[in-house]
Amino acid sequence: MNFTLARFVFQFGVSVQSPSIRRNHKYLLLTPTKRKFTSAAIPRAQTSSEETLVVVGGGAAGVYGAIRAKTVAPKLDVVVIEKGKFLSKVKISGGGRCNVTNGHCADNMILAGNYPRGHKEFRGSFFNLHGPMDTMSWFSDHGVELKTEEDGRVFPVSDSSSSVIDCLLSEVKHRGVLLQSGKAVTSASISAGGKFLLKVEKRTMNLAECIEADYLLIASGSSPQGHSLAIQLGHSIVNPVPSLFTFKIGDSQLTELSGVSFPKVIAKLKLANLQRNSPHLTQVGPMLVTHWGLSGPVILRLSAWGARDMFGSSYKGILTVDFIPDSHREDIKSILSQHKNRFVKQKVLNSCPMEFNLVKRFWKYILDRVGLDGDTSWASISNNSLISIADILKHCTFEVTGKGQFKDEFVTAGGVPLSEISLNTMESKIHPHLFFAGEVLNIDGVTGGFNFQNAWSGGYIAGTSIGKLSNDATLIQEALDL
């Protein structure tokens, strides 16, 4: 399909420092102060009555929103501008498998509870407009076969993010959405006529474009680019801080346990500067020991819920872990006592109670923590030592000394406040025809497909709203032309 990037575009090979701005009829010219340039308007393929949507950001929210807008309003010119590679987070998510959404949250109240920022606001109509089942249906209808794993995470049957990327890019091509990569929207303002005036700079050249758009969807993720544009257009920004990260632990012995995992623990985080008790800083789930500390779903959920408080605490605190969460302390003492009576002659290191389901490396770590020599026989273990083992299995403390990063899937807490947009349309309350979707907003979810679901939902709602507005404008214009 042959159509232009936007209504009026000028290109010039210059350094765009302190340009003077002048208007020539309906064109906007950016005149550089030092270097000469030539410019030529790129003609539109359609009539002037048709409108343009510019999407800033080629991630999940931006591309999904662009597709939806073009689906609802086929005559709408839609262009997505991305400074890097399109759908780059989709490619690496889930270890390259792409955790599309979560299929175990049919109830919106439960679903909303997986968003540390957004859990109150999402209890409304947000997921009713486009929830996980809608996402799964959309991808299935477009040829991506999905599967739901035991923990609710949804992946393509191919176990490859390429299936999702190829599907989205195929639909982009089919709908006639224009993709522009290697470019960044660096400034935005509102014209006297209410249009968006955008300056777009090419990353690899002294090349700039000035674009006039009827609708603007900012879906740039946690990039400062989107936050800057939002501020230029009158919005405020909640200071972004990291979310979804691993914990660095001050325990040299723990490094020897790298790779050891636990299917279920209860982990509670205590921060020095946080006096109140937050129920969200106690989480249940799998945990993994890494060469620098602790990771796994339970740690990532703690990092998400505690993101702002941990930032304020310089990522220092005390983590308490219950390694046998389904047994009471007295039951554990009883199991240890019975084991001692049955295996009196065996060395304690070589004979861990099977009920605990602990690997030998971790059992040795527990013995070292309570000061027991692994070569000691069970017969020589005192009752006080049994109590100490039970106590540490139920209440093992670790010093959190810092944070790691959750692979390349960086997520932040912060962005445009949800109070400044209408969640049923994703439109700004400050400027009409300005929309936001995805992580550019002060929204973030825990691990398990929830961050992508926010992107799909927000993009779909924004695209639907923009498409309907464009169709209405087209009908009005056609009536005036009669």
Secondary structure as UniProt FT lines:
FT   STRAND          11..13
FT   STRAND          20..24
FT   TURN            25..26
FT   STRAND          27..31
FT   TURN            48..49
FT   STRAND          52..56
FT   HELIX           60..72
FT   TURN            74..75
FT   STRAND          77..82
FT   TURN            86..87
FT   HELIX           88..96
FT   STRAND          101..102
FT   HELIX           108..112
FT   TURN            113..114
FT   TURN            118..120
FT   HELIX           121..123
FT   HELIX           126..129
FT   HELIX           132..141
FT   TURN            142..143
FT   STRAND          146..148
FT   TURN            150..151
FT   STRAND          153..156
FT   TURN            157..158
FT   HELIX           161..175
FT   STRAND          178..181
FT   STRAND          183..190
FT   TURN            192..193
FT   STRAND          196..202
FT   TURN            203..204
FT   STRAND          207..213
FT   STRAND          215..218
FT   TURN            221..222
FT   HELIX           224..232
FT   TURN            233..234
FT   STRAND          238..243
FT   STRAND          247..249
FT   HELIX           252..257
FT   TURN            258..259
FT   STRAND          261..271
FT   TURN            272..273
FT   HELIX           279..281
FT   STRAND          282..289
FT   STRAND          293..295
FT   HELIX           297..305
FT   HELIX           307..312
FT   TURN            313..315
FT   STRAND          317..322
FT   TURN            325..326
FT   HELIX           329..342
FT   TURN            344..345
FT   TURN            349..350
FT   HELIX           354..356
FT   HELIX           360..369
FT   TURN            370..371
FT   TURN            374..375
FT   HELIX           378..380
FT   HELIX           383..394
FT   STRAND          396..403
FT   TURN            407..408
FT   STRAND          411..416
FT   HELIX           418..420
FT   STRAND          421..422
FT   TURN            423..426
FT   STRAND          427..428
FT   TURN            432..433
FT   STRAND          434..436
FT   HELIX           438..440
FT   TURN            447..449
FT   HELIX           450..481
//
